[in-house]
Amino acid sequence: MGKSFHVFVSGFRIEEAKQMLLEEKDRSVLSIGLAVGFNSYSAFLRSFIKSEGITPKKFRKKTARTS
């Protein structure tokens, strides 16, 4: 069976957040999470870690070093 609607939307939001984390370096992680549709920092953090295995802040730092 395919992904649930919630999982699909969450994945879309995480991909958008990843782009924003890389492109908008001065924008806070909280601001990005809210901008992509999460209603709290904890919801964004939980979903991001589940998807990527690391926090948004670590993702930003790790990706900046490899670019």
Buried (B, 14 or more C-beta within 10 A) or exposed (E): EEEEEEEEEBEEBBEBBBEBBEEEEEEEBBEBBBBBBBEEBEBBBEBBBEBBEEEBEEBBEEEEEEE
